Structures are given as C-alpha cells and as structure tokens.
Amino acid sequence: MKYRLIQKANPLEPDSKRKWYASPIKSGTINNYQLSKGIASKSSMTRGAVLNVIENLVDEIPRYLTEGYSVNLNNLGTLRLSLSSKGVSKPEDFYSDNISNIRVVFTPSPEFKKTLQSIEFELSE
C-alpha cells in the first residue's frame, strides 16, 4: 500500500511544532460490478449471479441494522448501529427527537485484522 507524508499541527496544542504523518494514497474505488467480476472468476457462479447476491446483501444489511440486529460477516467483521442523544432529567421528558448522529460501526474480525497487519507499505514519490 502506498502512502505519502503530510505535515500537521496538533489541534490540542496549536503552538506546538508541526509533525509529519503517514497518509494512505487511495488507488481508486471498486464498485459492485468489479467485485462481482473478481468473485465470479473464483467460483462457479456467473458475474450476473454474483452481482445479484451483492445487491441483495446491500439491501438486507440496512434492514437488519434498523431492526436492531448486528450483522456478522464472519471473516470480514461485524456491523452495528450506534447513536447519540441529548440527556434529560426524567425518562418521561425523553422524546425520539432527542436521538441524533446515527452511525454504522464496523468492527473487523480477528482474521481481517491479521490480514491488515501483513500490509507492506511503500512511500510514494
């Protein structure tokens, strides 16, 4: 994986000296079509069948998350929803409008973490 160095100041210490940090270089974006083509080449399924499965997966994940489930994608990791809310003094003063900042949290599996630890890094010119 290629990276570059960028110089940043610490926002908590604005008067401190700026330091250099690694920043990954994005190679591009892979879409469902490209994923399905690669998966089909490794299986007995056609690209169209794989694409259909991916599209159905994309439809199903939000459905389960909004029903309160976490979604475990085995060797990849688990997705779950997280939210923030305003605090109130008494439960009867709480309304769903107090809920905000709904996020999807991804927790990588141990297998996926192990794969990430084997990345070889290369400084880009």
C-alpha positions as CSV (number, residue, x, y, z in Angstrom):
1,M,0.0,0.0,0.0
2,K,1.4,3.4,-1.0
3,Y,1.4,6.3,1.4
4,R,2.6,9.9,1.5
5,L,3.8,12.1,4.3
6,I,1.8,15.1,5.3
7,Q,2.6,17.8,7.9
8,K,0.0,18.5,10.5
9,A,-0.3,20.5,13.7
10,N,-1.7,19.0,16.8
11,P,-5.2,20.8,17.2
12,L,-4.9,20.3,21.0
13,E,-1.6,22.1,21.1
14,P,-1.8,24.8,18.3
15,D,1.6,26.4,19.3
16,S,3.5,23.1,19.1
17,K,5.7,22.2,16.2
18,R,4.1,20.6,13.1
19,K,5.0,16.9,12.6
20,W,5.0,14.6,9.6
21,Y,2.4,11.8,9.5
22,A,1.7,8.9,7.1
23,S,-1.4,9.2,4.9
24,P,-2.7,6.4,2.7
25,I,-2.9,7.0,-1.0
26,K,-6.3,5.9,-2.4
27,S,-5.8,3.8,-5.6
28,G,-9.4,4.3,-6.6
29,T,-12.8,2.8,-5.8
30,I,-14.1,-0.7,-6.6
31,N,-17.8,-0.9,-7.4
32,N,-20.2,-3.9,-7.2
33,Y,-19.7,-4.7,-10.8
34,Q,-15.9,-5.0,-10.4
35,L,-16.3,-7.0,-7.2
36,S,-18.7,-9.4,-8.9
37,K,-16.4,-9.9,-11.8
38,G,-13.5,-10.9,-9.4
39,I,-15.7,-13.2,-7.3
40,A,-17.1,-14.9,-10.4
41,S,-13.6,-15.7,-11.6
42,K,-13.0,-17.6,-8.4
43,S,-16.3,-19.5,-8.3
44,S,-18.8,-21.5,-10.4
45,M,-21.3,-18.6,-10.4
46,T,-21.7,-16.1,-13.2
47,R,-20.9,-12.5,-12.8
48,G,-24.6,-11.6,-13.0
49,A,-25.5,-14.1,-10.3
50,V,-22.7,-12.8,-8.0
51,L,-23.8,-9.2,-8.7
52,N,-27.4,-10.1,-7.8
53,V,-26.1,-11.6,-4.5
54,I,-24.1,-8.5,-3.7
55,E,-27.1,-6.2,-4.5
56,N,-29.3,-8.3,-2.2
57,L,-26.7,-8.2,0.6
58,V,-26.6,-4.4,0.2
59,D,-30.5,-4.4,0.6
60,E,-30.5,-6.8,3.6
61,I,-27.8,-5.2,5.8
62,P,-29.7,-1.9,6.4
63,R,-32.9,-3.8,7.0
64,Y,-31.4,-5.9,9.8
65,L,-29.5,-3.0,11.3
66,T,-32.6,-0.9,11.5
67,E,-34.4,-3.8,13.2
68,G,-31.8,-3.7,16.0
69,Y,-29.5,-6.6,14.8
70,S,-25.8,-6.5,14.4
71,V,-24.7,-8.1,11.1
72,N,-21.8,-10.5,11.4
73,L,-20.0,-11.1,8.1
74,N,-17.8,-13.8,9.5
75,N,-14.2,-13.4,8.4
76,L,-14.8,-9.7,7.5
77,G,-16.3,-8.3,10.7
78,T,-19.5,-7.1,12.3
79,L,-21.7,-4.1,11.5
80,R,-23.9,-2.4,14.1
81,L,-25.7,0.9,14.6
82,S,-24.7,3.4,17.2
83,L,-26.4,6.7,18.2
84,S,-26.1,9.7,20.4
85,S,-28.9,11.5,22.2
86,K,-29.5,14.6,24.4
87,G,-29.7,13.8,28.1
88,V,-32.9,14.5,30.1
89,S,-33.6,14.7,33.8
90,K,-36.6,12.4,33.8
91,P,-37.4,9.5,31.4
92,E,-40.8,11.0,30.7
93,D,-39.1,14.0,29.2
94,F,-37.3,12.0,26.6
95,Y,-38.6,12.0,23.0
96,S,-37.2,10.2,20.0
97,D,-36.3,13.7,18.6
98,N,-33.5,13.7,21.2
99,I,-31.8,11.0,19.2
100,S,-29.1,12.1,16.7
101,N,-25.9,11.1,15.0
102,I,-26.9,7.6,13.9
103,R,-23.8,5.8,12.7
104,V,-22.8,2.4,11.4
105,V,-19.9,0.9,13.3
106,F,-17.7,-1.7,11.7
107,T,-15.6,-4.0,14.0
108,P,-13.2,-6.1,11.9
109,S,-12.9,-9.8,12.7
110,P,-9.6,-11.2,14.1
111,E,-8.9,-12.7,10.6
112,F,-9.4,-9.4,8.9
113,K,-7.2,-7.6,11.4
114,K,-4.5,-10.3,10.8
115,T,-4.7,-9.6,7.1
116,L,-4.3,-5.9,7.7
117,Q,-1.2,-6.5,9.8
118,S,0.6,-8.0,6.8
119,I,0.3,-5.0,4.6
120,E,3.5,-3.9,3.0
121,F,3.9,-0.1,2.9
122,E,5.7,1.9,0.3
123,L,6.4,5.7,0.4
124,S,5.2,7.3,-2.8
125,E,7.4,9.9,-4.5
